[in-house]
Amino acid sequence: MSDLLTQLKAVTTVVVDSGDLTAIEQFRPVDATTNPSLLLNASQLEFAKPVLAGAVAYAKSKTSSAEAQLSLASDKFAVDIGTAISKLVPGRVSTEVDARLSFDTDATIAKARQLVALYKENGIGTDRILIKIASTWEGIQAARQLEQEGIQCNLTLLFHMAQARACAEAGVYLISPFVGRILDWYKASTGQDYTAETDPGVVSVREIYRFYKQHGFKTVVMGASFRNVGEVLALAGCDRLTISPGLLAELSQQQGELTVHLTDTGATRSAPEQLSQSQFRWALNEDAMATEKLAEGIRKFAIDQRKLEQLIQQAL
């Protein structure tokens, strides 16, 4: 009998959640995802130091404005790390828009176009990348426009069905519902322990997956932010799962028979009426977990983005 990771790859597209080239090369996923926290961690690795220096030199050659240099060097570093990752995976690399733009549709669109242009300079087309954007109302509307331009998006920090619905209705290519962070909130709030079957994060992703398939939405569901292998295995059959190197290693070392929990049985219902902005905002307002975790996630990514910029500023 093969290991659980091999079996999982047969029913779900496995994505690695890392900026570490060694880990990506080891596990050979189809796709890879990055974010400001992962890029900050990657900046401390030996392979990334010349990449960071190159990004700084690039920014200095393009503009004399200190503010513009910092912004451009940050984008260039993210894109150059993504470019290096793209050489190790056959699919797509997700690169995240600055979390501080999460409530500005126009600025998010402009930043996404900038990232795409930098990838193009590196010889990487839009068919190899996804632009990651926080699942705020403004972020989702930015993704709607970008998708129409042929720039496909990965909507992240997703904790609620209203976010999932709005993304699908906007024609977003892929969503990343966060499993582990939902579990974190419920454990802290209730003091209870959960099994893989009762895990609120697992339950949320299963509901989103079934809603999409029943209504014929084409948006890809990619579970993310896992705390343990039980959560991963409980979502076997999901379109995609983005998994940290540590959990991938655990799965590769475990034997047993994988149970498939999610299967696309085809559309059985017509699409519901689209959510309005007020309906979207009210639904999030009514869910303390989703409201708190979305805000917290944006803040944490912004903090790590500023830390990365501090490193770049020193180099500049």
Buried (B, 14 or more C-beta within 10 A) or exposed (E): EBBBBEBBBEBBBBBBBBBBBEBBEBBEBBBBBBBBBBBBBBBEBEEBEEBBEBBBBBBBEEBEEEEEBBBBBBBBBBBBBBBBBBEBBEBBBBBBBBBBBBEBBEBBBEBBBBBBEBBEEEEBEBEBBBBBBBBBBBBBBBBBBBBEEEBBBBBBBBBBBBBBBBBBBBBBBBBBBBBBBBBBBBBEEEEEEBEBEEBBBBBBBBEBBBBBBBBEBEBBBBBBBBBBBBBBBBBBBBBBBBBBBEBBBBBBEBEEEBEBBBEEEEEEEEEEEEBEEEBBBEBBEEBEBBBBBBBBBBEBBBBBBBBBBEBBBEBB
